[in-house]
């Protein structure tokens, strides 16, 4: 169903969010709804044709949603659901089962939470804010941001910044791979100057070295008992490979060693590492043992210069961070709620200003008409003060009504009544 065109005066458009995320929908649906960067302009144009003058699209691997402002959020939401159904090739009624739709204050709170990474699969992950800003830029380029949506997004960015500066929401790693990267940086600093050694060709080992390389690890060598598999893995990872006939020599050249054989026996002994440390002049080696049972002699951890972590150790680091982030999330939600309340108060008070200005202009025009041609300065000053006195209480009351969280309907009713009583719109009586 298409929403009516947004022809409302400023201040009357209301927020609405419709989308699918990792909690509400299946991966298959999100895949069908995903809007690529190249297709973003076309999708925004479809939203415009459906009657949404203010709208942006947030499209990631975990969510696809439209954030919009419109005089009738219910009609706007129906239009968005229809476009999503068309995109996925399903019926509207089937689409709605996997979507969330939020209006007004709930939509505002959601936008703030998304920007602060409180609604992400991994709470505190930093990518979502950049993705939100990218969607915002695309909407602005298409001419689809207006006062209401722009104000909400700018406040969301400010809230996200406040949360990151005042809580520990983004501190520390939350996965085993992230924990390994964090520890590697603590031991060696800049990973661009570090060399890595992958012992074994298992999937978990490849995944871990991928994270290390994404974090800056510049040099990598693959080795293992099977030269053919090591060479194949090295070709896939676009790195060097070496025979596993001299572990000490290989370890001596490695700042980070990842053991991922899982063959049930020790392949890296304490003696190998002790000899490698002597060749390295005791420069430290970060050893990650992914084998179950372990590939590395656990007594090597007692060597000065060897930092040995197995899967349990890495999971412990990640779990500690997750607990910290959960605690920080409670504080972050409190900030979100406070900022939402402040935004709503400010917006409501601003909505009273145009009406008060219109009422004052009406009074001033009437006063000028009565005083036209008169040269009595005392009369002019007296009537000016009269107007100020007459408008004082209505101004205070209107601002109070607007600032009340539940005063929107009262404010709109007061505005209609005042416009009619004083013919502020200039209609024929």
C-alpha positions in Angstrom: 0.0 0.0 0.0 1.4 3.4 -1.0 1.7 6.1 1.7 0.3 9.5 0.9 2.9 12.1 -0.3 4.6 14.0 2.6 3.1 17.5 2.2 3.0 18.3 5.9 4.4 21.5 7.3 7.7 21.2 9.2 7.4 19.6 12.6 4.5 17.2 11.8 6.4 14.3 10.3 6.8 11.4 12.7 9.5 8.7 12.9 8.9 5.2 11.7 11.3 2.2 11.4 10.6 -1.0 9.5 13.1 -3.8 9.1 14.5 -7.3 9.6 17.5 -8.2 11.8 19.2 -11.3 13.2 16.5 -11.8 15.8 13.4 -11.2 13.7 14.2 -13.0 10.5 16.0 -15.8 8.7 19.3 -15.3 7.0 17.6 -16.3 3.7 15.2 -13.4 4.0 17.9 -10.9 4.8 19.9 -12.1 1.8 16.9 -11.5 -0.5 16.3 -8.0 1.0 19.9 -6.9 1.0 20.4 -3.7 -1.0 23.8 -3.3 -2.5 25.6 0.1 -2.7 25.0 0.1 -6.5 21.2 -0.6 -6.0 20.8 1.9 -3.2 19.8 4.9 -5.4 17.1 2.8 -7.1 15.6 1.6 -3.8 15.5 5.1 -2.4 13.7 6.3 -5.5 11.1 3.5 -5.0 10.6 4.8 -1.5 10.1 8.3 -2.8 7.5 7.1 -5.4 5.7 5.3 -2.5 5.3 8.7 -0.8 8.2 8.8 1.6 10.0 12.1 1.3 12.3 11.5 4.3 13.8 8.0 4.3 17.1 6.2 4.5 18.1 2.5 4.2 20.5 0.6 6.5 21.6 -2.6 4.8 24.2 -4.9 6.4 24.7 -8.6 6.7 22.7 -8.7 10.0 19.9 -6.2 9.2 18.0 -4.4 6.5 15.8 -1.5 7.7 14.2 1.7 6.5 14.3 4.7 8.9 11.8 7.4 7.8 9.7 10.3 8.9 6.2 10.8 7.7 2.9 12.5 8.9 1.2 9.0 9.1 3.7 6.4 10.4 1.2 3.6 10.0 0.6 4.3 6.3 4.4 4.8 5.8 5.1 1.4 7.5 2.6 -0.3 5.2 4.4 1.2 2.2 7.8 0.0 3.4 6.4 -3.5 4.0 5.1 -3.6 0.5 8.4 -2.6 -1.0 10.2 -5.2 1.1 7.7 -7.9 0.0 8.3 -6.9 -3.6 12.0 -7.0 -3.2 11.9 -10.5 -1.6 9.2 -11.8 -4.0 6.7 -12.7 -1.2 3.3 -11.6 -0.1 3.0 -8.6 2.3 1.3 -10.8 5.0 4.2 -13.3 4.8 6.8 -10.5 4.9 5.3 -8.9 8.0 5.9 -12.0 10.2 9.7 -11.5 10.0 9.7 -7.7 10.3 9.7 -5.3 13.2 7.9 -1.9 12.8 8.3 0.9 15.3 6.8 4.3 15.5 7.5 7.7 17.1 9.4 7.4 20.4 10.0 3.6 20.0 11.5 4.3 16.6 13.7 7.0 17.9 14.9 4.8 20.7 15.7 2.1 18.2 17.7 4.5 16.0 19.7 5.6 19.0 20.3 2.0 20.0 21.4 0.9 16.5 23.9 3.8 16.3 25.3 2.9 19.7 25.7 -0.8 18.6 23.3 -2.0 21.4 21.1 -3.8 18.8 23.9 -5.5 17.0 24.7 -9.3 17.0 27.9 -8.4 18.8 27.2 -5.5 21.2 29.7 -2.8 21.0 31.0 -3.6 17.5 32.2 -0.4 15.7 31.2 -1.1 12.1 27.5 -0.3 12.5 28.0 3.5 13.1 29.9 3.8 9.8 27.2 1.8 8.0 24.5 4.0 9.4 26.4 7.1 8.3 26.9 5.6 4.8 23.1 5.0 4.5 22.5 8.6 5.7 24.9 10.0 3.0 23.1 8.0 0.3 19.7 9.4 1.4 21.1 13.0 1.6 22.5 12.6 -1.9 19.1 11.4 -3.1 17.5 14.5 -1.4 15.6 12.3 1.0 16.6 13.8 4.4 14.4 16.4 6.0 14.3 18.2 9.4 12.8 15.4 11.4 15.0 12.5 10.1 18.1 14.7 10.1 17.6 15.8 13.7 17.0 12.2 14.9 20.2 10.9 13.1 22.4 13.7 14.4 21.2 13.1 17.9 21.8 9.3 17.5 25.4 10.0 16.4 25.9 12.3 19.5 24.4 9.6 21.7 26.7 6.9 20.3 29.7 9.1 20.8 28.7 9.8 24.4 28.2 6.0 25.1 31.6 5.1 23.7 33.3 7.8 25.8 31.4 7.1 29.1 31.1 3.3 29.1 33.2 0.3 28.3 30.8 -0.9 25.6 33.5 -1.1 22.8 36.5 -2.2 25.0 38.1 -5.6 24.6 37.7 -8.6 22.2 34.5 -10.6 22.2 35.5 -13.6 20.1 38.4 -16.1 20.2 39.9 -14.6 17.1 39.5 -11.0 18.4 41.1 -12.1 21.7 44.1 -13.5 19.8 44.5 -10.3 17.8 44.3 -8.2 21.0 46.9 -10.4 22.8 49.2 -10.3 19.7 49.1 -6.5 19.8 49.8 -6.4 23.5 52.9 -8.6 23.0 54.3 -7.3 19.7 52.6 -3.9 19.2 52.3 -3.1 15.5 51.6 -6.4 13.7 52.8 -5.0 10.4 56.4 -5.6 11.7 55.5 -9.2 12.8 55.9 -12.6 11.1 53.5 -15.5 11.5 53.8 -19.2 11.3 50.7 -21.5 10.7 51.4 -25.1 11.7 48.7 -27.3 10.2 46.0 -26.7 7.6 42.8 -26.8 9.6 39.9 -24.4 9.0 40.2 -22.9 12.5 43.8 -22.1 11.9 43.1 -20.4 8.6 40.3 -18.4 10.2 42.6 -17.2 13.0 45.5 -16.1 10.7 42.9 -14.3 8.5 42.0 -12.2 11.5 45.7 -11.6 12.3 46.4 -10.6 8.7 43.4 -8.2 8.7 44.9 -6.7 11.8 48.1 -6.0 10.0 50.2 -9.2 10.1 52.4 -8.8 7.1 54.3 -12.0 6.7 53.0 -15.6 7.0 54.5 -19.0 6.4 52.4 -22.3 6.3 54.0 -25.6 7.4 52.9 -29.0 8.5 53.5 -32.8 8.3 52.0 -32.9 4.8 54.0 -30.7 2.4 51.4 -31.0 -0.3 48.6 -29.7 1.9 50.8 -26.9 3.3 51.7 -25.8 -0.2 48.0 -25.9 -1.2 47.0 -23.8 1.8 49.8 -21.3 1.2 48.6 -20.9 -2.3 45.1 -20.2 -1.2 46.3 -17.8 1.5 48.8 -16.2 -0.9 51.8 -16.7 1.4 55.0 -18.8 1.8 55.2 -22.4 2.7 58.0 -24.5 4.3 58.9 -28.0 5.2 58.3 -29.1 8.8 61.7 -30.8 9.2 63.2 -28.2 11.5 60.6 -26.7 13.8 63.2 -24.7 15.8 64.4 -22.8 12.7 60.8 -22.0 11.7 59.8 -20.9 15.2 62.9 -18.7 15.5 61.6 -16.6 12.6 58.1 -16.4 13.9 56.7 -13.7 16.3 53.3 -15.4 16.3 52.9 -19.2 15.9 49.5 -20.8 15.4 49.4 -24.6 15.9 46.3 -26.2 14.4 47.1 -29.8 13.7 44.9 -31.5 16.3 46.5 -34.9 15.7 46.5 -35.9 19.4 50.2 -35.6 20.0 52.7 -32.8 20.8 54.5 -31.5 17.7 56.0 -28.4 19.3 58.0 -29.2 22.4 59.4 -26.9 25.1 62.9 -27.7 23.8 61.9 -26.4 20.3 60.7 -23.2 21.7 63.6 -22.8 24.1 66.1 -23.2 21.3 64.1 -20.8 19.1 64.2 -18.2 21.8 68.0 -18.4 22.0 68.2 -17.8 18.2 65.8 -14.9 18.6 67.9 -13.4 21.5 64.9 -13.9 23.8 62.5 -11.8 21.7 59.1 -13.1 22.7 57.0 -15.6 20.8 53.2 -15.6 21.0 52.0 -19.2 20.6 48.4 -20.1 20.0 47.5 -23.8 20.4 44.2 -24.6 18.7 44.7 -28.4 18.8 42.4 -30.5 20.9 44.2 -32.2 22.5 47.0 -29.6 22.3 49.8 -29.5 19.7 52.2 -27.7 22.0 53.9 -28.9 25.2 52.0 -27.0 27.9 55.2 -26.7 30.0 56.6 -24.3 27.4 54.4 -21.6 29.0 57.0 -21.5 31.8 59.7 -20.3 29.5 60.6 -16.7 29.8 59.6 -15.2 26.4 56.9 -17.7 25.5 53.3 -16.6 25.7 51.2 -19.8 25.3 47.4 -19.6 25.0 45.1 -22.5 24.1 41.4 -22.4 23.2 40.2 -22.3 26.8 42.6 -19.4 27.6 41.3 -17.4 24.6 37.7 -18.1 25.4 38.3 -16.9 28.9 39.6 -13.6 27.6 36.6 -13.2 25.3 34.1 -14.2 28.1 35.6 -11.6 30.5 35.1 -9.0 27.8 31.6 -10.1 27.1 30.7 -9.8 30.8 32.2 -6.3 30.8 30.2 -5.3 27.8 27.0 -6.6 29.3 27.6 -4.5 32.3 28.4 -1.5 30.1 25.3 -2.1 28.0 23.1 -1.4 31.0 24.7 1.9 31.5 24.5 2.6 27.7 20.8 1.9 27.7 20.3 4.4 30.5 22.1 7.0 28.4 19.9 6.1 25.4 16.7 6.5 27.4 17.9 9.9 28.9 18.9 11.2 25.5 15.6 10.1 23.9 13.7 11.9 26.7 15.8 15.0 26.2 15.2 14.9 22.4 11.5 14.5 22.8 11.3 17.4 25.2 13.3 19.6 22.9 11.3 18.7 19.8 8.0 19.2 21.6 9.0 22.6 22.9 10.2 23.6 19.4 6.8 22.7 18.0 5.2 25.3 20.2 7.4 28.1 18.8 5.8 28.5 15.3 2.4 28.7 16.9 3.4 31.3 19.4 5.2 33.3 16.7 2.1 33.2 14.5 -0.1 34.2 17.4 2.2 37.2 18.3 2.3 38.3 14.6 -1.5 38.2 14.5 -1.7 40.4 17.6 1.0 42.8 16.3 -0.7 43.1 12.9 -4.0 43.9 14.7 -2.3 46.4 16.9 -0.6 48.2 14.0 -3.9 48.4 12.1 -5.6 50.1 15.1 -2.7 52.5 15.6 -2.2 53.3 11.9 -1.8 57.0 11.5 -1.7 57.7 15.2 1.3 59.6 16.5 0.7 58.8 20.2 3.9 57.1 21.4 2.4 56.4 24.7 -0.4 54.4 23.1 2.0 52.4 21.0 4.1 51.5 24.0 1.0 50.7 26.1 -0.5 48.4 23.5 2.9 46.6 23.0 3.1 45.9 26.7 -0.5 44.8 26.6 0.2 42.2 24.0 3.2 41.0 25.9 1.1 40.6 29.1 -1.7 38.9 27.2 0.7 36.4 25.6 2.7 35.7 28.7 0.5 33.0 30.3 -0.5 31.3 27.0 3.2 31.1 26.1 4.1 29.4 29.3 1.1 27.0 29.1 1.7 26.0 25.5 5.4 25.3 26.2 4.5 23.2 29.2 1.9 21.3 27.2 4.5 20.7 24.5 7.2 19.5 27.0 4.8 17.0 28.6 5.7 13.5 27.2 2.0 12.7 26.7 1.1 16.2 25.6 1.3 15.8 21.8 -2.4 15.4 21.2 -3.2 18.2 23.6 -0.7 20.4 21.8 -2.2 19.6 18.4 -5.7 20.2 19.7 -4.6 23.6 21.2 -3.0 24.5 17.9 -6.1 23.7 15.9 -8.3 25.7 18.4 -6.1 28.8 18.4 -5.8 28.8 14.6 -9.5 28.7 14.4 -10.3 31.2 17.2 -7.9 33.8 15.8 -8.2 32.8 12.1 -4.4 32.5 12.0 -4.4 30.7 8.7 -6.3 33.6 7.0 -9.3 31.6 6.0 -12.6 33.2 5.1 -14.9 33.2 8.1 
